[in-house]
Each structure stands twice: as C-alpha cells, then as structure tokens.
Amino acid sequence: MILQSIKKELRVVFNDLHSIAVLFIMPVTFMLLMTFAMSGRQSDMLDSVSLYLEQQPQHHEKLYVQYLTKLGYHFADSSDSATATLSFSHSFNDNVFTSRAKNLLVVTFSANASIPVQTVIQQHLELSFARVKLHLYMLETEELDADLPLEQQMQQIVKQSDTSELITTETGSLSPVISYSIPSWLVFGIFFIVLPISITLVNEKQSGTLIRLKTFPINMYTYFFTKLTAFYCISLAQFLVLVFIGLRLVPLVVDSAPITYSQILHIIPMGVFICFSAVCFAAIFSALVKSFEQAIVVGGGINIILAALSGFMVPLDVMPASLREVAQFSPMYWAAELIKQNMFYTTANNSAQQIMLLCLFSLASLGVASFLFSRKVRDLLWN
C-alpha cells in the first residue's frame, strides 16, 4: 500500500508544474540569487556609491577627499544623485590635527542608502580622517618627505596604516557566504513541502475522494500516515537533489570552492530528521486548511515568517536580542544549524541536541496533525 501511495503521490507531484516549482525550482533559484547577492565584494558595492561635496575643498579638505578617492569613491555633481552629502566645517583646516577637533564633517545620507552601505561609508570616512592625521603628523615630524609628489606621500601613508597583514582570519575551507546561504535556503525549500501536501489533501476533499474512502474498510489514520510516508520519501529525494545542487553546483556558479563529497556524505543522514520535521509540520496545515487559497496563504506565509525569524533573510547576529531568542524555538533554525554543524564536522554532541529538538517537534506536530485530520474526516458530509 505504501509503494502504491508513493507512486500515486509522485505521479500527482510531477504532473503538477506548481509542485515542481515549489519543491525544486524555487529553492534552487533562492540559493543562487541569495548567494550571488551576498558574494559581492566591497569594491563592487562602491561602484554604485557616490558622494557629493557641498563646498569646494580647501587645503587639508582636499587631502581628505584624495584619500576617499583612493578608497574607490567617486563624486556626484548634485546631492540628488549622491548616496551621501559631505559638508566640511569652517574649522576643518585649523582643527583637523588638534586634540579639540569635533564635528568637522557632517554626513547626510540619502533615503535610498541602505544600512550596510551607510556603515561602510562611515567606516571609510573615519579611516580617511585617521590617514589625514597620520599624514600631517609625519609631515610635521619630517618622517614624510614633503618634497615627494602627493601621490607618493599618500602611498606611504596607506602602507603605514595598512594593518591587514597583522590579522589572520581562519574561516575554514568553505566560503562564509556558501556556509551561511546554502543551508538556510535549502531548509527553506524543504519546508515548502507544506504546499504539495496541503493542495493534495484539499483536492481529495473537494473531489469527494476522502468521503468515498469512509465507505471502504480502510483505517483513515493508516491512509493519512501512508500519505505522509509517501511525501516523506519525496522530501528525502528533494533533500538529496538540493544538497547536490546547493553544495556542489551553486559554489561553482559563484566562483567558490564546492563542499567536498566526504562532507556531503556526512550531511545526507541529517536529511532523515530534517525531512521528517518538515513533513510532520506540513501535516498540521494540510489537515487544517479547507481551500487552495488557504493552503498557499497559510502554508506559504508561515514558512516565510519562520524563515525570517530563523535568520535566513537577515543574519541573526544583526537582529535584536529578542528576535534572536525567538529563533531558538524555530524548527527551520534547528535544521539549518544541523546542516552547518555537519558541514564543518562539529562534535556529535551539538548535532545530537538539534536532532533531539527536531524529533520532539516532529512527534508533537504529528500528534496535532492526527487530531486535526480526525476532525476533518469526522466533519465530512455528502454534498
């Protein structure tokens, strides 16, 4: 019976373009788009950033502007087309090198400037101040030859202020973008199994299939669990496809090192628990919704909200503490963390905690779904 149910559900899913799009096309598209978006370099970002000077720079102000230009900034002809407008204080040239210097520059960001862009500009403005002060100090102490061309002077200052060689960053063999983006959107796609399950059950109710089954000597709980088992097998197949595409093909497209096959083999067993939790969670909504519209709005909406709360759309480390606490109760967060931990061969203790949470959540969801399905069947009436 299970094999026949699997064949039947496979036939239904793969004959429905919407289900194929939800299970495969949409997750792969999200993985590609979000990985591309996050893999942009800072130099690429600065190509779309421009600054506007409210007044013509004088003396030390010119030096400051030169350092901004060296960082990759270009300047707009008007404030309307600029990302930020810079206004120098009248005391800039007199006080930039003094200990009492305050409010020497006013920065006004445009309404279209995003928070990350504002942060980068702020950091570069502060760096340019530090370089101007170092430049003037070294000229005063004659450590910098005043007879050298300005460009050569600036090169020396940039070299003196470059601290990149003093810090070693170890991020492992995987790109941080790949290790963050791919697990998140892979789990997001797995949990969208809610739509095919819900739509199938709604269709069977509206077509009269469920009410006809009540007249046969079939245990409706067995029928429901068999259907979930069939979709569990589909979800496992979806997991395998998305793992291979996300961890082997997507990194190649974005010019990053793909995850090794040995790590993929380490991740694949985690799909047993992730898919189980996704199907059990989806079962609640499949037993709850009464129409296709409800399935799409409720199922899809809950998934998007969970993804946002789990840190898929905005990284958790930049979210308020209250939302970070909420994320600790999200099954999507547990599933994504389980994949990330096994991508880096994290100790089994951490994985065991996530697996336990997913199993408890799955069993609780299955219990709720069974209760809701029994009510759904009990309320069925002939038209």
C-alpha positions as CSV (number, residue, x, y, z in Angstrom):
1,M,0.0,0.0,0.0
2,I,2.9,2.3,0.8
3,L,4.6,1.7,-2.5
4,Q,1.3,2.3,-4.4
5,S,0.8,5.5,-2.4
6,I,4.3,6.7,-3.2
7,K,3.8,6.0,-6.9
8,K,0.5,7.9,-6.8
9,E,1.8,10.9,-5.0
10,L,4.9,11.0,-7.3
11,R,2.6,11.0,-10.3
12,V,0.5,13.8,-8.8
13,V,3.5,15.9,-7.8
14,F,5.4,15.6,-11.1
15,N,2.4,16.2,-13.2
16,D,1.8,19.5,-11.4
17,L,4.2,22.2,-12.6
18,H,3.4,24.3,-9.5
19,S,4.6,21.5,-7.2
20,I,7.8,21.0,-9.2
21,A,8.4,24.8,-9.0
22,V,7.8,24.8,-5.2
23,L,9.9,21.8,-4.4
24,F,12.9,22.3,-6.8
25,I,12.9,25.4,-9.0
26,M,12.1,27.9,-6.2
27,P,14.7,26.7,-3.7
28,V,17.5,26.5,-6.3
29,T,16.6,30.0,-7.5
30,F,16.7,31.3,-4.0
31,M,20.0,29.7,-3.3
32,L,21.5,31.2,-6.5
33,L,20.1,34.7,-6.0
34,M,20.9,35.0,-2.3
35,T,24.4,33.5,-2.8
36,F,25.1,35.9,-5.6
37,A,23.7,38.8,-3.6
38,M,25.9,38.0,-0.6
39,S,29.1,37.3,-2.5
40,G,29.5,40.8,-3.8
41,R,32.8,42.4,-2.9
42,Q,33.1,45.8,-1.2
43,S,34.8,47.3,-4.3
44,D,31.8,46.2,-6.4
45,M,29.5,47.9,-3.9
46,L,31.4,51.2,-4.1
47,D,30.9,51.3,-7.9
48,S,27.2,52.3,-7.2
49,V,28.1,54.7,-4.3
50,S,28.7,58.4,-4.9
51,L,29.4,61.3,-2.6
52,Y,28.6,65.0,-3.0
53,L,30.6,67.9,-1.6
54,E,28.6,70.9,-0.5
55,Q,31.5,73.2,-0.8
56,Q,34.8,73.2,-2.7
57,P,37.5,71.5,-0.5
58,Q,40.5,73.6,0.7
59,H,44.0,72.5,1.7
60,H,43.5,69.7,4.3
61,E,40.0,69.1,3.0
62,K,41.5,68.3,-0.4
63,L,43.8,65.8,1.2
64,Y,40.8,64.2,2.9
65,V,38.9,64.0,-0.4
66,Q,42.0,62.4,-2.1
67,Y,42.0,59.6,0.5
68,L,38.3,59.0,-0.1
69,T,39.0,58.8,-3.9
70,K,41.9,56.4,-3.2
71,L,39.4,54.1,-1.4
72,G,37.3,53.9,-4.6
73,Y,34.7,56.7,-4.1
74,H,33.6,59.0,-6.9
75,F,31.8,62.3,-6.5
76,A,28.4,63.3,-7.9
77,D,27.5,66.7,-9.4
78,S,24.5,67.1,-7.2
79,S,23.1,65.9,-3.9
80,D,20.1,64.4,-5.6
81,S,22.1,61.7,-7.3
82,A,24.5,61.1,-4.4
83,T,24.4,58.4,-1.8
84,A,25.7,60.8,0.9
85,T,26.4,64.5,1.1
86,L,29.5,65.8,2.9
87,S,29.7,69.2,4.5
88,F,33.0,70.4,5.9
89,S,33.1,72.6,9.0
90,H,34.7,76.0,8.6
91,S,37.2,75.0,11.2
92,F,38.2,71.8,9.4
93,N,41.6,73.0,8.2
94,D,42.5,74.6,11.5
95,N,41.4,71.9,13.9
96,V,41.8,68.5,12.0
97,F,45.2,68.0,13.6
98,T,44.3,69.2,17.1
99,S,43.0,67.3,20.1
100,R,40.0,69.5,20.4
101,A,38.7,68.7,16.9
102,K,34.9,67.9,16.9
103,N,32.1,67.8,14.4
104,L,34.5,68.7,11.5
105,L,32.3,66.8,8.9
106,V,28.5,66.5,8.6
107,V,27.3,63.5,6.6
108,T,23.7,63.4,5.2
109,F,22.7,60.0,3.8
110,S,20.1,59.8,1.0
111,A,16.8,58.0,1.8
112,N,17.9,55.2,-0.6
113,A,21.1,54.4,1.2
114,S,20.8,51.0,2.9
115,I,22.1,50.4,6.4
116,P,25.1,48.2,5.2
117,V,26.1,51.0,2.7
118,Q,25.9,53.7,5.4
119,T,28.0,51.5,7.7
120,V,30.7,51.1,5.1
121,I,30.8,54.8,4.2
122,Q,31.0,55.7,7.9
123,Q,34.0,53.4,8.4
124,H,35.7,54.8,5.3
125,L,35.1,58.4,6.5
126,E,36.8,57.5,9.8
127,L,39.6,55.7,8.1
128,S,40.3,58.8,5.9
129,F,40.4,61.0,9.0
130,A,43.0,58.7,10.5
131,R,45.1,58.8,7.4
132,V,44.9,62.6,7.1
133,K,46.0,62.9,10.7
134,L,48.9,60.5,10.2
135,H,49.9,62.3,7.0
136,L,50.0,65.7,8.7
137,Y,51.8,64.2,11.7
138,M,54.5,62.6,9.6
139,L,55.0,65.8,7.6
140,E,55.4,67.7,10.9
141,T,57.9,65.3,12.3
142,E,59.7,65.1,8.9
143,E,59.3,61.3,8.7
144,L,57.5,62.0,5.4
145,D,59.4,63.9,2.7
146,A,57.4,67.0,1.9
147,D,59.1,67.3,-1.5
148,L,57.7,64.0,-2.7
149,P,54.7,64.1,-5.1
150,L,51.4,63.9,-3.2
151,E,50.6,60.5,-4.7
152,Q,53.8,59.0,-3.4
153,Q,53.2,60.6,0.0
154,M,49.7,59.0,0.1
155,Q,51.1,55.6,-0.9
156,Q,53.4,55.7,2.1
157,I,50.6,56.7,4.4
158,V,48.4,53.9,3.1
159,K,51.2,51.4,3.6
160,Q,51.9,52.7,7.1
161,S,48.2,52.5,8.1
162,D,47.6,49.0,6.5
163,T,47.1,46.5,9.2
164,S,45.7,43.7,7.1
165,E,48.9,41.7,7.5
166,L,48.7,41.8,11.3
167,I,45.4,39.8,11.4
168,T,44.9,36.3,10.2
169,T,41.4,35.2,9.6
170,E,40.6,31.5,9.6
171,T,37.2,30.7,8.0
172,G,38.0,27.1,7.0
173,S,37.9,25.7,3.5
174,L,34.4,26.9,2.8
175,S,33.4,30.4,1.8
176,P,31.4,32.1,4.6
177,V,28.7,33.0,2.0
178,I,28.3,29.4,1.0
179,S,28.3,28.1,4.6
180,Y,25.6,30.6,5.6
181,S,23.4,30.9,2.5
182,I,23.1,27.4,1.2
183,P,21.9,25.6,4.4
184,S,19.4,28.4,5.0
185,W,17.7,28.3,1.7
186,L,18.0,24.5,1.4
187,V,16.0,24.1,4.6
188,F,13.6,26.8,3.4
189,G,12.9,24.8,0.3
190,I,12.4,21.5,2.2
191,F,9.8,23.0,4.5
192,F,7.8,24.2,1.5
193,I,6.6,20.5,1.2
194,V,3.6,22.0,3.0
195,L,2.1,23.3,-0.2
196,P,2.0,20.0,-2.2
197,I,0.7,18.0,0.8
198,S,-2.0,20.6,1.6
199,I,-3.1,21.0,-2.0
200,T,-3.3,17.3,-2.5
201,L,-5.5,16.8,0.6
202,V,-7.7,19.8,-0.3
203,N,-8.1,18.3,-3.8
204,E,-9.1,14.9,-2.4
205,K,-11.6,16.5,-0.1
206,Q,-13.2,18.7,-2.9
207,S,-13.3,15.8,-5.4
208,G,-15.1,13.6,-2.8
209,T,-12.2,11.1,-2.5
210,L,-12.0,11.3,1.2
211,I,-15.7,10.9,1.8
212,R,-15.7,7.8,-0.5
213,L,-12.8,6.3,1.4
214,K,-15.0,6.5,4.6
215,T,-17.3,3.9,3.0
216,F,-14.4,1.4,2.5
217,P,-12.9,-0.8,5.2
218,I,-9.9,1.5,5.4
219,N,-8.5,2.9,8.6
220,M,-8.3,6.7,7.9
221,Y,-5.3,7.1,10.2
222,T,-3.5,4.4,8.2
223,Y,-4.4,6.3,5.0
224,F,-3.2,9.6,6.4
225,F,0.1,8.2,7.7
226,T,0.7,6.4,4.4
227,K,0.2,9.6,2.5
228,L,2.7,11.3,4.8
229,T,5.2,8.5,4.3
230,A,4.9,8.9,0.6
231,F,5.6,12.7,0.9
232,Y,8.4,11.9,3.3
233,C,10.1,9.8,0.6
234,I,9.5,12.7,-1.9
235,S,11.0,15.1,0.6
236,L,14.1,12.9,1.1
237,A,14.6,12.9,-2.7
238,Q,14.2,16.7,-2.7
239,F,16.8,16.9,0.0
240,L,19.3,14.9,-1.9
241,V,18.8,16.9,-5.1
242,L,19.0,20.3,-3.3
243,V,22.1,19.2,-1.3
244,F,23.9,18.2,-4.5
245,I,22.9,21.4,-6.4
246,G,23.5,23.7,-3.4
247,L,26.8,22.3,-2.2
248,R,28.4,21.2,-5.5
249,L,26.9,23.2,-8.4
250,V,26.0,26.6,-6.9
251,P,29.5,27.2,-5.5
252,L,30.9,26.7,-9.0
253,V,28.5,29.2,-10.5
254,V,29.5,31.9,-8.0
255,D,33.2,31.0,-8.4
256,S,33.6,29.5,-4.9
257,A,35.1,26.1,-3.8
258,P,32.4,23.5,-3.6
259,I,31.9,21.3,-0.5
260,T,33.7,18.0,-0.7
261,Y,31.9,14.7,-1.3
262,S,33.0,13.4,2.1
263,Q,31.3,16.4,3.8
264,I,28.2,15.8,1.7
265,L,28.1,12.2,2.9
266,H,28.3,13.5,6.4
267,I,25.3,15.8,5.8
268,I,23.0,13.4,4.0
269,P,21.9,11.4,7.1
270,M,20.7,14.7,8.6
271,G,18.1,14.8,5.9
272,V,16.2,11.9,7.7
273,F,15.4,14.2,10.6
274,I,15.0,17.5,8.7
275,C,12.6,16.0,6.2
276,F,10.7,14.2,9.0
277,S,10.2,17.5,10.8
278,A,9.2,19.3,7.6
279,V,6.6,16.7,6.6
280,C,5.1,16.5,10.2
281,F,4.9,20.3,10.3
282,A,3.3,20.4,6.9
283,A,0.8,17.8,8.0
284,I,-0.7,20.2,10.5
285,F,-1.6,22.7,7.8
286,S,-2.7,20.1,5.4
287,A,-5.3,18.9,7.9
288,L,-6.2,22.4,8.8
289,V,-6.8,24.3,5.6
290,K,-10.0,24.0,3.6
291,S,-9.1,25.5,0.2
292,F,-6.3,26.0,-2.2
293,E,-6.1,29.7,-1.3
294,Q,-5.8,28.9,2.4
295,A,-3.0,26.4,1.7
296,I,-1.0,28.9,-0.3
297,V,-1.6,31.9,2.1
298,V,-1.3,30.0,5.4
299,G,1.3,27.4,4.5
300,G,3.5,29.7,2.4
301,G,3.0,32.6,4.9
302,I,4.1,30.6,7.9
303,N,7.1,29.3,6.1
304,I,8.2,32.8,5.1
305,I,7.7,34.1,8.7
306,L,9.7,31.2,10.1
307,A,12.5,31.8,7.6
308,A,12.7,35.5,8.6
309,L,12.7,34.6,12.4
310,S,15.3,31.9,11.8
311,G,17.8,34.4,10.4
312,F,17.6,33.3,6.7
313,M,16.7,36.8,5.4
314,V,18.5,38.9,7.9
315,P,21.5,37.3,9.8
316,L,20.8,36.6,13.4
317,D,23.8,38.5,14.7
318,V,22.4,41.8,13.4
319,M,18.9,41.2,14.7
320,P,17.7,42.4,18.2
321,A,18.3,40.1,21.1
322,S,14.5,39.4,21.5
323,L,14.3,38.1,17.9
324,R,17.5,36.0,18.4
325,E,15.8,34.4,21.4
326,V,12.7,33.6,19.3
327,A,14.9,31.9,16.6
328,Q,16.0,29.3,19.2
329,F,12.4,27.9,19.0
330,S,12.2,27.6,15.2
331,P,12.5,24.2,13.6
332,M,14.0,25.9,10.5
333,Y,16.7,27.3,12.7
334,W,17.4,23.9,14.2
335,A,17.5,22.2,10.8
336,A,19.9,24.9,9.3
337,E,22.2,24.7,12.3
338,L,22.3,20.9,11.9
339,I,23.5,21.2,8.3
340,K,26.0,23.9,9.2
341,Q,27.4,21.9,12.1
342,N,27.9,18.8,9.9
343,M,29.4,20.9,7.1
344,F,32.3,21.7,9.5
345,Y,32.4,18.3,11.2
346,T,31.2,19.8,14.5
347,T,31.1,17.5,17.5
348,A,28.3,14.9,17.7
349,N,27.0,16.5,21.0
350,N,25.9,19.6,19.2
351,S,24.3,17.6,16.4
352,A,22.5,15.4,19.0
353,Q,20.9,18.4,20.6
354,Q,19.5,19.7,17.2
355,I,18.3,16.1,16.3
356,M,16.6,15.7,19.6
357,L,14.8,19.1,19.2
358,L,13.7,18.2,15.7
359,C,12.4,14.7,16.7
360,L,10.4,16.2,19.7
361,F,9.0,18.8,17.4
362,S,8.1,16.2,14.7
363,L,6.3,13.9,17.2
364,A,4.4,16.9,18.7
365,S,3.4,18.1,15.2
366,L,2.4,14.6,14.1
367,G,0.1,14.3,17.2
368,V,-1.5,17.6,16.4
369,A,-1.9,16.8,12.7
370,S,-3.5,13.4,13.6
371,F,-6.1,15.1,15.8
372,L,-6.9,17.7,13.2
373,F,-7.2,15.1,10.4
374,S,-9.6,13.0,12.5
375,R,-11.8,16.1,13.0
376,K,-11.6,16.8,9.3
377,V,-12.7,13.3,8.4
378,R,-15.5,13.3,11.0
379,D,-16.9,16.5,9.6
380,L,-17.1,15.2,6.0
381,L,-20.6,15.2,4.6
382,W,-22.1,14.2,1.3
383,N,-22.9,17.2,-0.9
